[in-house]
Amino acid sequence: MTRTIELICDIDIEQTFYSFHAHAIPDGAEIGPGDMVLIHDAPTGIEYGDIYTGQRRATLFRANPIIRAFTRLASIFEITELYEVGFQPIDTKG
């Protein structure tokens, strides 16, 4: 059985020259491995140069112990994807 919690999330979306991000920060709840958050009536996009901040209702779906353990185990192997960095040489002759 999945536990659900109704809460409010602070929404921060920016699409400018300086930043391109979207954050949803739940008020009064810790998010653990495997948990999912559904934001109700979230903005689907903003125009270039705009910044949106506000609050929306959200539902937090708590992961069961098996999902939580699997997520922790899988994250150990997937974090190595963050380490991949590539450099391309600059052609200064052409």
C-alpha positions as a Markdown table, in Angstrom:
| # | Residue | x | y | z |
|---|---|---|---|---|
| 1 | Met | 0.0 | 0.0 | 0.0 |
| 2 | Thr | 1.4 | 3.4 | -1.0 |
| 3 | Arg | 1.2 | 6.2 | 1.5 |
| 4 | Thr | 0.2 | 9.6 | 0.1 |
| 5 | Ile | 0.6 | 13.0 | 1.6 |
| 6 | Glu | -1.1 | 16.2 | 0.3 |
| 7 | Leu | 1.1 | 19.2 | 0.6 |
| 8 | Ile | 2.1 | 22.5 | -0.9 |
| 9 | Cys | 5.2 | 23.0 | -3.2 |
| 10 | Asp | 7.2 | 26.1 | -3.9 |
| 11 | Ile | 7.7 | 26.3 | -7.7 |
| 12 | Asp | 10.7 | 28.1 | -9.2 |
| 13 | Ile | 11.1 | 28.1 | -13.0 |
| 14 | Glu | 13.5 | 30.2 | -15.0 |
| 15 | Gln | 14.4 | 30.3 | -18.7 |
| 16 | Thr | 16.9 | 33.2 | -19.1 |
| 17 | Phe | 20.4 | 33.7 | -20.5 |
| 18 | Tyr | 21.7 | 33.2 | -16.9 |
| 19 | Ser | 19.8 | 30.1 | -15.9 |
| 20 | Phe | 17.5 | 27.3 | -17.3 |
| 21 | His | 15.9 | 25.4 | -14.4 |
| 22 | Ala | 12.7 | 24.2 | -12.8 |
| 23 | His | 12.5 | 23.3 | -9.1 |
| 24 | Ala | 9.6 | 22.1 | -7.0 |
| 25 | Ile | 10.4 | 22.2 | -3.3 |
| 26 | Pro | 7.8 | 20.5 | -1.0 |
| 27 | Asp | 6.9 | 22.5 | 2.2 |
| 28 | Gly | 7.1 | 20.5 | 5.4 |
| 29 | Ala | 8.0 | 17.1 | 4.0 |
| 30 | Glu | 11.3 | 15.2 | 3.4 |
| 31 | Ile | 11.6 | 13.4 | 0.1 |
| 32 | Gly | 13.4 | 10.0 | 0.3 |
| 33 | Pro | 14.8 | 7.6 | -2.3 |
| 34 | Gly | 12.0 | 6.3 | -4.5 |
| 35 | Asp | 9.4 | 8.8 | -3.4 |
| 36 | Met | 7.5 | 10.6 | -6.2 |
| 37 | Val | 5.9 | 14.0 | -6.2 |
| 38 | Leu | 3.0 | 15.0 | -8.4 |
| 39 | Ile | 2.5 | 18.7 | -8.8 |
| 40 | His | -1.1 | 19.7 | -9.5 |
| 41 | Asp | -1.8 | 22.4 | -12.2 |
| 42 | Ala | 2.0 | 23.1 | -12.7 |
| 43 | Pro | 3.0 | 25.5 | -15.4 |
| 44 | Thr | 4.0 | 23.5 | -18.5 |
| 45 | Gly | 6.4 | 26.1 | -19.9 |
| 46 | Ile | 7.4 | 29.7 | -19.9 |
| 47 | Glu | 8.8 | 32.0 | -22.6 |
| 48 | Tyr | 12.5 | 32.7 | -23.0 |
| 49 | Gly | 13.5 | 35.5 | -20.6 |
| 50 | Asp | 10.8 | 34.8 | -18.1 |
| 51 | Ile | 11.0 | 33.7 | -14.4 |
| 52 | Tyr | 8.0 | 32.1 | -12.6 |
| 53 | Thr | 7.7 | 31.6 | -8.8 |
| 54 | Gly | 4.6 | 30.4 | -7.0 |
| 55 | Gln | 3.0 | 27.7 | -5.0 |
| 56 | Arg | 1.0 | 24.7 | -6.1 |
| 57 | Arg | -0.8 | 21.8 | -4.5 |
| 58 | Ala | 1.1 | 18.5 | -4.7 |
| 59 | Thr | 0.8 | 14.8 | -3.7 |
| 60 | Leu | 3.8 | 13.0 | -2.3 |
| 61 | Phe | 3.7 | 9.2 | -2.9 |
| 62 | Arg | 6.0 | 7.4 | -0.4 |
| 63 | Ala | 8.0 | 4.5 | -1.6 |
| 64 | Asn | 7.7 | 1.2 | 0.1 |
| 65 | Pro | 10.8 | -0.4 | 1.8 |
| 66 | Ile | 11.6 | -2.6 | -1.2 |
| 67 | Ile | 11.4 | 0.3 | -3.7 |
| 68 | Arg | 13.4 | 2.5 | -1.4 |
| 69 | Ala | 16.2 | -0.2 | -1.0 |
| 70 | Phe | 16.3 | -0.8 | -4.8 |
| 71 | Thr | 16.5 | 3.0 | -5.5 |
| 72 | Arg | 19.5 | 3.3 | -3.1 |
| 73 | Leu | 21.2 | 0.3 | -4.7 |
| 74 | Ala | 20.7 | 1.5 | -8.2 |
| 75 | Ser | 21.9 | 5.0 | -7.4 |
| 76 | Ile | 25.3 | 3.7 | -6.5 |
| 77 | Phe | 25.8 | 2.5 | -10.0 |
| 78 | Glu | 24.1 | 5.4 | -11.8 |
| 79 | Ile | 26.1 | 8.2 | -10.1 |
| 80 | Thr | 29.1 | 7.2 | -12.2 |
| 81 | Glu | 27.3 | 8.7 | -15.2 |
| 82 | Leu | 27.9 | 12.1 | -13.6 |
| 83 | Tyr | 31.6 | 11.6 | -13.8 |
| 84 | Glu | 31.7 | 11.3 | -17.6 |
| 85 | Val | 33.4 | 14.4 | -19.0 |
| 86 | Gly | 34.6 | 14.8 | -22.5 |
| 87 | Phe | 36.9 | 17.4 | -24.1 |
| 88 | Gln | 37.2 | 18.0 | -27.8 |
| 89 | Pro | 40.4 | 19.5 | -29.2 |
| 90 | Ile | 40.1 | 22.9 | -30.8 |
| 91 | Asp | 41.3 | 23.0 | -34.4 |
| 92 | Thr | 43.6 | 26.0 | -34.4 |
| 93 | Lys | 45.1 | 25.2 | -37.9 |
| 94 | Gly | 41.9 | 25.5 | -39.9 |
